[in-house]
């Protein structure tokens, strides 16, 4: 997408993302999708939790 750039290290591994403000204003849904994909990718190694456990935790903490 135009207006979205990655900053890479010396081994060409993506380290950061730069999104032009104009791009965010013009394509907010697409930018949200990009950010969701980045977060999902970063968290793919985290342990999985059963929905029942997550729901119980949210209720216990008053967030649901």
Backbone torsions as a table, in degrees:
resi	resn	phi	psi	omega
1	UNK	NA	135.9	177.7
2	UNK	-64.8	136.7	-179.7
3	UNK	92.3	3.1	177.7
4	UNK	-121.0	121.6	-178.0
5	UNK	-132.4	145.8	177.2
6	UNK	-105.3	143.2	173.1
7	UNK	-100.8	129.3	-177.0
8	UNK	-116.5	160.3	177.1
9	UNK	-88.7	-171.9	-177.0
10	UNK	-67.8	-13.9	176.5
11	UNK	-103.1	14.5	177.6
12	UNK	64.8	26.3	175.0
13	UNK	-88.9	134.5	-179.0
14	UNK	-66.4	129.2	-177.5
15	UNK	-120.1	-26.8	-178.3
16	UNK	-155.2	163.5	178.4
17	UNK	-127.7	140.4	176.2
18	UNK	-120.0	122.8	179.2
19	UNK	-119.3	121.8	180.0
20	UNK	-63.7	140.4	-179.4
21	UNK	-58.0	-38.0	179.0
22	UNK	-60.4	-39.3	178.6
23	UNK	-65.3	-41.9	178.2
24	UNK	-61.7	-42.5	-179.6
25	UNK	-66.9	-39.3	-175.3
26	UNK	-82.8	-27.3	-175.0
27	UNK	-135.5	57.6	-174.2
28	UNK	-61.7	-36.9	-178.5
29	UNK	-68.0	-42.0	179.5
30	UNK	-65.8	-39.0	178.0
31	UNK	-65.0	-40.8	175.8
32	UNK	-59.4	-41.9	178.7
33	UNK	-62.5	-42.4	178.5
34	UNK	-61.3	-46.8	-179.1
35	UNK	-65.0	-39.1	176.5
36	UNK	-60.5	-42.5	179.7
37	UNK	-64.5	-38.9	179.2
38	UNK	-64.6	-45.2	179.7
39	UNK	-64.1	-44.1	179.6
40	UNK	-60.8	-43.0	179.5
41	UNK	-63.9	-41.3	-179.4
42	UNK	-67.5	-26.1	-175.5
43	UNK	-102.2	6.2	-172.8
44	UNK	-63.5	-21.9	-179.5
45	UNK	-91.4	-5.2	179.9
46	UNK	-69.1	149.9	178.6
47	UNK	-65.1	147.0	179.3
48	UNK	-82.7	149.6	177.1
49	UNK	-127.0	142.5	177.8
50	UNK	-68.0	143.2	-179.3
51	UNK	-57.6	-38.3	-179.7
52	UNK	-60.4	-40.0	178.9
53	UNK	-68.2	-41.6	178.6
54	UNK	-63.1	-45.2	-179.6
55	UNK	-61.3	-43.7	178.9
56	UNK	-61.7	-43.6	179.4
57	UNK	-62.6	-42.7	178.6
58	UNK	-63.0	-41.7	178.6
59	UNK	-65.5	-42.7	179.8
60	UNK	-60.2	-37.3	-178.6
61	UNK	-88.5	5.8	177.0
62	UNK	70.8	24.4	-178.8
63	UNK	-103.4	1.7	178.8
64	UNK	-142.7	NA	NA
